[in-house]
Every structure is written in C-alpha cells, then in structure tokens.
Amino acid sequence: MAKISAADVMRLEPQATGGSPHRLTPLAEEVASRPYRPSVSLAVVSGLTAMAEALVIVLAGLIARTMQLQDGILPGLNYAIALSAMSVATIVAFQALGTYDLAALRSPVRQWFRLAGAWSFIFLVALVVAFLARVDNYVSPRWLAAWYLSVGLFLFASRAVVAIVIRRMVRAGRLDRRTAVVGGGPSAEAFLRALDAEPDSEVRVCGVFDDRDDTRSPDMVGGYPKLGTTDDLVEFVRRTHVDLVVFTLPITAEDRILQMLRKLWVLPVDIRLAAHQSKLRLRPRSYSYIGSVPVLPVTDRPIADWDVVLKAAFDRIVGAFILLLASPVMLLTALAVKLDSKGPVFFKQKRYGFNNELIEVYKFRSMYTDMTDHTAAKLATKNDPRVTRVGRIIRKTSLDELPQLINVVFKGNLSLVGPRPHAVNASAANKRYDDAVDGYFARHKVKPGITGWAQVNGWRGETDTLEKIQRRVEHDLYYIENWSVFFDLYILAVTPFALTKTENAY
C-alpha cells in the first residue's frame, strides 16, 4: 500500500472530525490523565551520537598529533584530509553495522567488537590508500599508531557514557513511542505479542481501539485494555500525544481502514498497517519495521525527527534576528496604539495551535478596549466601528502581527511560517471554520505561523465566503505536505510583497 496524501483522504466520504472535545470512556480518561513527558526522537539521539563520535575521532587525532609531534594542535593539509575522511568513513561504517540502534546504544559492551572491527578496517584501508598514493612519507607513523589506539579507547568510553544516558532516558520514558492499536481481533493479539517479544523496542502501547462490540472484540486484547472506538481515539491522541497508530485489520478490510483513516488523518501521528500476518508479500523495501515486526507505511507526520529540530532552530534564530530588526518599528507602533485610545498596547487572544491545542497569541491592540472580541465571534469587516484609527493602519499593513515574534522566539508555540492560527469561534458565512471545511483540523498537524503559503497567495484577511476559507485551507495543506526550509525561506522572502495587497485586510 502506497502512502496516502491529504488529497487522497479528502476524496473519501466525509466523517466527523469535530472541534469540540469528545467524552472518553472512563478507562481511556484515566490513561489520558496520567503524567506525560514529551518524548525525544530516537533518530535525533542516534544522529547526535554519530556527530559526537565523529568529533571524538577528530579530537583523538589532534591530541595524538600534538603529543607525538609537539608542533601545535592545528594540523597541516595532509592531516586535516586524513582526519576528515577517516571520521566520515568510520561513522558511515558504524551506521551500516547498526551500531546506532536503540539496542546497540543500550549495550556498549556487546557492540565493542563491531566498533573496534569497523575502526580497524577503515584504518587499514586508509593505510593502503596512503601507500598507493605515496603520501605515507608525509604522515607520521607514530601519530597513526597513537591515533588508532586513542580512538579505540575514546569510543569505548563515549559509548559507556551514551549507554548510561540512554538507560536513564528509557526509564524516564523519554524515548517511548506512544502507540495506539486499532482493531481487536486475533490479528491484533498476534501483533501485540510480536511487539512484546521485542526486547529493546521503544514502542509503548497505550491501548486498543475498535468499533466492534464486545462479542467480536473483547475488553482485553493481547494483555492490553480496549479504551474505546476510533471516535474516542481522535480525542485520546490529541490529549496524550500519541506518536503512532497501527491498524491491525487485514488488508482486505479496505473500506473499514479508509473510513477509520478519514477520522484520523487530521492528527499529527504516523499511521501504519500491520503486515506480520498478511499473506501478501511485498519487496522488503516496501515495509518499515517496529523492531523486527513489519508494517506498511500509510501516512507520516509531516515534520518529525530532525525536521523538528531544524525548523525549531530556524524559527528561533531567524525569528530573533527579525525581532531585533523590527524592534524600532514595534516601539513606534506601541506608542501610536497607546496615544490613540485608552487601554493596553497588547491584545492576547486564544487560538488553535499545534494538535488542536489552545495557545495565547500576542497582537497589537487594534480595536477599542470595550469592543475587543477575544473569541472572534465576529470577524472585522470594512469600516468596522470597533477598529481604532491606528488599528486600521496596523491591520492593513499587518503591523499588528509583529508581537507574534514573541510567541515564536520566547514561547515556541508559533513558527515564522505555517498555517495562520485561527480564533476559536472564527466563522465564514455564519459557519464555524471546522463546519465549513471538511478536514479543517488537518492544518493543525504542524505549528501555526505568522505568515504562510495561503497568505502570500492572497488568502488573508476577511473570510466572508466559504470559498475563501476553503482556498486558505487548501493552501495550508499544500504547505504541510511540501514543507522544507527552502520553502519557508521563499515564503518569508515574498511576504513583504504580499502585504502590499491589502484589499481583504480590515
């Protein structure tokens, strides 16, 4: 089964995804109320370990060179090339041998022979290359011997430290991949038993969800409780930050899978289809694996693992730079707001953020204090009497949005670029946005942003018709499915030009 895009799911028959909280079963409520600590991506942990070991190899070479040659720590060109090439080649070899898997990171002693063997092989290959290229006369044998031995010792010591950190993270649940299983029949039991047999899996099953009654799907499946139906699962995932949903239904139950997927695709989770008992055999590359248990990928979170780190760093660094540049304009705008009408400079409003959670967004106040609308029950229109004189200017030019840089840089609940956060009661043609557009909440699979793909394409300001909010959501979903740092840079670059089109901004 190929991965399914937002466009594929939108073509299915509509299913209620709902914006109001769904009441969970008592057992699901009890599980959802347990304390939760955000998990750390294993891919990020593995990547950081690899980078640290690359640094260890280079530092060991520099230290060995300083001690053996005593001519300063900065290497010459030959030494610099050797250090860089050997470091990269060794990390690639470690990766190919699976030494960055969770089991390997937790058990450094068992991995030592792999690490030592890979390092020795790379070292011997490097010596042969140096001999054939006739550069061995320019590299000190004493340095090579000291480097070889010191890297081995440093790698062993670093892996011991990593193992201690990993074990503590595992005990604290920081590496858990919180998982919900959909389906309660024999296939689900077999899948759960296969997961339990994995000794070093980071998967932690929270519970089972199934739409069938108790006669076909018992209260306990493979030792895990049934917490409710797939309607319950939508609210459960939002509240407990589930990372992975696995369908254990047979591939032949295509209609049931698609209808359940229609409810779940708006959530920021990975969705997989269990394939351990399927009679359909695909090429190994078609599968992904939970430990050694095969699954078929259906949908992925749009921004995950290193992408999360990259986007967060981009937001904080670039956001801080923009905030610094914009600070004089913000001070002048704050002064104008204060002199124009009584009341606070800032206006704080509850809006929907990532995973449909409510966040508080900062803006410059653009309405009279006694007429402000904190829930956006009525959107601003042309010549709106609630808007102040200064408010008309800053709304037209989007200067009222500048305080949202505080959300980006200091609170971290907004991105520079993403779907614009909407107020809780925002409506179009007298319909709430989530009622007006099917699949509306799928735009909350990523953090909202100050600017976005919809805004630079002219879909900003008043949404007095269903078409306007529909087109805005379509552009938001396109952005989510095609995100990259370069896409963000492009949107930021064209935003100033988009702001000159003010016909819809009141």
N, C-alpha and C positions, 0 to 999 in steps of 0.2 A: 504494500500500500504506500503510495507516494504521500509526502506531506501535503496537508490541506491548507490553503490560503484563506484569508478573510473573504475574498470574493467567492470562493467555493462554498463557504458556510452560509454566506448571505443568500445564496440561491436556494437554500433549503426552506422548508415551510417554517414560518415564524414560531418561536417558542418564547414564552415569557422569561425574560432575564431579570426584570424587576429592579427598581432602585430602592424600594423600601425594605427594611430588614425582614428576613423570613424567620419565623419562630422555629428553632431547632427542637429536636427531641430532647428529653431530659438527659439522656446519656451523652448525646452529642454536645449539649450545653456544658456538661461537666468537663468533657475533654477539651472543649474550646476555651474554657475559663482557666485552664492550667497555665502557670507562668511560662512565658516563651522568651527565648533569647535568639536574636537573629543569627542565622547560620552563616558560615563562611564557605565560599565555593572551594571545593577540593581542587579544581583546576587552577585557581589563583594560588592556593597553598603550594601545589606542585610546581607552578611556574616560579614562585618566589624562591622555593628550594633550589630549583635549577639555576636561577640567577645567582643565588648565594654561592653555590658550588662553582660556578664559572669564575666568580670573584675570588674564591678560595684558591683555585688553580693558578690564577694570575698572581695573586699576592704571594703564594708559596714560591713561585718562580722569581719574583722580585726580591723576596727575603733571601732565598738561596743565592741569588746572584750577588747581592750586597755582601753576604757573609763570605762567599768564596772568592770573589774578585776584588772586593773592597774598593770600588771605583764609583760609588754613588748608587742611588736607588733607581735613577732614571735609566731605562735600557736604551741600547742602540737600535737601529732599524732591524737587524737580524733577530735580536732577542725579542723585540716587540712583535714581529711577524710570527715567531715561534710561539710566544705566549698566547696570542690571539687565536691562531689557527688550532693549537692544541686544546685550548679551552673550549672552543666551539665544537670541535670534533668529539671531545670526551662527553660533553653534555648530550650531543646527538646519540652517541652510543648508549649512554645511560638511559635515555628516553626509549630507544629501541628495545632495550632489555627489560623494560617495565619497572625500573627502579624508582619511579615516581608515583606508582600506585599507592593507595592507602595502606595495603598490607605491607608493601616494601618499606614505606616510611615509618610504620609502627615497629618493624622488626629489623633493625640495622645489622645485627649480628649475622642473620641469615643472608643478608644482601651483600655482606662484605666481600665474599669471594667474587660475586658478579662485578662489584665496583672495582676491585683490585685487578680482576682479569681484563675488564674493559680498558682501564687506565694503562695496564701493561701492554695490551695490544696496540692501542693508539700510540704509545711511546715508541714501541718497536717499529711501527710503520713510519713514524716521524724520523727515526734514525736512518732507516733505509732510504727515505726520500732525501734526507740531508746528504747521505753518502753519494747517491746517484747524481744529485745536483751539485756535488762538490762544494758544499757550503759547510761541511763538517769542520774544516780547518778554522772557520770563523766563529765557532761556538765552542765554549769551554767544556771539556768532558767533566771536569769537577762540578761545574754548575749543573750539568744534566743529571749527574748522579744524585746530587743534593736535592734537586727539584723532584726527581722521581720518588725519592723516599719521603720527602716532606709532604708532597701531595697525598700520598697514601695515608700518612698519619693525620693530616688535616681533614681529609674526607671522612675518616673513621670517627674523629672527634665531632665533626659537624653533624654527621648522621645521628650520633648519640644524643646531641642536643635537640635535633629535629624530632627524634622519637619521643623525647620527654615532653616537648611542646604538643605534639600530635596526640599523645595519650591523654594529656590534660584537656585538650580540646574535645576529644571524643567523650571523656567522662562528663564534661560540661554540656554536651550536646551541640557544640558549635559547628560540628561537621555533619550533623544529621541532615538527611534529605527527607523531609517530612512528606509522607506518601499516603494517598487515599486510593483504595482499590474499588473499582466499580464492577459489580457482578458478584453473586453469592452462591454459585453452583459448584459442582465438582472441579471445574476449571479453576475457579478462584482458590479453592482449597489446595490444589496441586501447585499453583503459582506461589501461594503463601508458604507452603512447605519448602519449595525450592529457594525462596528468599531466606527463610530461617536457616537453611543449610549453608548459607554463605557466611563464613566466619568473620570476614573483615568488611562486610558491606556497610556503607554509610546510610543505607535506607532504613528509615524508621516508620513502620506502618501505623498510622493513626486510627484507622478503622475501615470498615467496609460499607459501601452504599449500594443499594439495589432497589429497583422499583417494584420487584415482585413481592408477593405476600409471603408469610412465614412458612407456608407449606412447601414452597419451592425454594425459599431462601431463608435458612434458619437464623436465629439471633446471634449465633456464634459460627464463624466461618474460619476454619483453619486455626482456631485459637484466638481470633480477633473479633471484636464485637461489631455487629451491624448497627450503624449510627443513624441510618435513615435512608431517604431516597435521593435521587440526583438533584431534586429541587433543594433538599437540605444541604447537599454538597456545595452548591454555589455559595451559600451564606457561610458554610463551615470553612471553605477555602479562604474566603475574604477575611475571616476573623482569626484564623490560626496560621495564616501564611504557609499553606501547603505548597510544596515545591513541585510535586509530581503526582499526576493522576494516571493510573493504569487501568485500562479496560481489560477484564479477563473474559469477556464474552467471545464466543467463536466468531471468526471472520464471516461466517455465513449469516450471522445476525446483523447484516449491514444496515438495515433500516433502524434497528434499535440503537446501534452505535451512532449513526448520523443524527438521530433525534436527541440523544444524550449530548453529543458533541455540540449541537445547536445551543444547548443551555450553557455549556462550559467554555466555549471558545472566547468569551469576553474576559476570562480570567487570566492573570499573568502566571501561568503554570505550564510546565511541559506535560504533554499528553502522549501516552504510549499505549500500544496494543500488545498484550501478552502473546507471545508466539511459541511458548515452550511446548504446547500440546497440539499445535496446528499441524495438519497433515500436508499443508502447502509448504514446500521447501524452496526458499529463495537463495540467491547468492549470499555468501557471508557478509558482503559489504552492505546488503540491504538491511541488516539488523544493527541495532545498537544493543548494548548489554548492561544489565544491572548485575555487577559481578560477572557470573558466567551464565546468567539467565537471559535468553534472547527476547527482545521486544522489538516491535516495529514503530518507528517514529511517526507520529501523526501531526502534532504541532509543537513548536518550541516557544519558550518565552522570547520575545523579540530582542531584549537586551539582557544578557546574562554573562556570568563569569567575568572574563577580562573586559568585556564591553562595559560592564557596570563600573569597573574601576576607571576605565578610560573616559567614560562620559562624566563621571563624578569629578575627576581631575580637571577635565576640560571646563566644566561648569565653574568650579571654584577658582581656578587660575584666571581664565578669561573673564569670568564674572567680576572678580576682584579688580582686574585691570579696567574694565568698563566702569565699575563703580567709582574708581579713583578718577577717571576722566570725567564722569558725569557729575561728580560732587559739586562743582560750582553751579551748574545748571539746577541741581536739586535744591541747593541752598536758596537760590533766587526764586525758584518755584514755591518753596515752602514759605518764603517771606510774602510772596504775592497772595498765596492762599490765606495766610493769617491776616493780611491787611484788608482783603476783600470782604470777608464775612467772619462772624463770630464762630468759634468752635475749634476743634483740634485740627492740626495740619494733616495728620494721617487718618485714613479710613481703613478699618480692618473688616474683612468680610469672609464668612465661611464659604469654602468652595470644595468641589470634589477634586481629590488628588489621586495619587497612585493607588491602585487596588480599591478604588471607590471610597477611600478614606477621606474624612473631612479635614481640611487644613485651613489655617488662617492666613489670608493673603493681604499684604500691605499695598495701599494705594494712597496717592494724594487725594484729600477730600475735594470733590468737585460739585457736591450738592450742598444746599443749606442744611445745617445741622438737624433741624427739626423735620426735615423731609427726606433724610437718608433712608435708603432701602437696603437693609442688611441681608435680606434673602433674595433680592432681585425678583420680587413678585411681579414688578412692572419694569420692563427694560426702558432705558432712556430713549426718547424719540426726538425728532427735530423740534426746536424751540421749546423743549421741556422746561416748564416753570420751576422745577426743582433744582436745575443746574445753575450755579452761580456764573457771574461774568467771567471770572478767571477759569472756572470749571469748563466753560465752553471751549476756551483756548486749549487748555491742557488735555481735554478729551479728544479734540480734533487732531492734536499733534502727538497724542499718546504719551505726553509727559507725565500724566497721572500714573502710568505704569512703572515709572522708574524705581519707586521704592520696593518693587518686587525683586530687585537685585539683592535686597536684604534677605529675602526668602532663599535666594539661590546661594549666596555666599555664606551666610551665617546659620540659617535653619536647615538648608539642604532638602526642603520639601518641594522646591521648584527647580526646573532646569532652565537654562537660557533658551533652549529650543525644544518644543514639544507641543502637543495639543493644548490649546488655551484652557485654563481651568474655568469651569462654569459655576455660577452660583447655584445653590441648592434648589431654588424654585424657578430657575430660568425657563422661559417658555417661548414657543414660536406658534403664532396663530392660535393662541389660547390653549396650547398643548404643552405639557412639560416635555423637555427635550427627549427624555428616555421613552416617553409615549409616542413622540412624533417620529423618531428614527429607530427602526429596528436594529438591535445590536449596538446601540449608542454607547453602552458602558465598555465596549471593547477599546475605546480610546483611552481608558484608564489603565491599560496594561503597561504603560510607561509613565514616568513623572510628567506632569504638565509643564508647559514652558511659558516664558514671557512672550516669545514670538513663535510662529510655527508656519508650516507649509501652507495651511489654509489662509493665514493672514497675508502672506506675501503674494498669494494668488488672488487677493481682493475680497476674500470672505471674512471680513471683520466688521465689527460694529453691530448695528441693529439686525435682529433676525425676526422680521415681521411676517415672513412666509415660511412654509415648510421646506421649500426648495433651498432656501439659504442655509438652514441648519443641516439639511441633508448633504449639500455640497461641502459644507465645512467638515462634517464627519467623514465623508469620503476622502477628503484630502488628509485628514488626520490619520486615517487607517493606512493610506498610501505611505505616509511618513514613517509610521511604525514598522511596516513591513520592509522598508527600504532604508532604514537608518544606517548612517555611517558618520564618522567625524567630519568627513569632507562635505556631506550633505548638510550637517549643522553649520559648517563654515559658510557654505553657499547661502543658506537661509539668513544667517546673520549679516552677510555682506549685502544682500538685496533688501533687507528690512528697511533701512533708511529711505530707499526709493519707493517702497510700498507705502510708507507713511505719508507720502505726498498725495496719495489718493484718499481723500477724506470725505467722499460723498456719503458713505454709510456710517461715519463716526459722529455720534452726537453726545 
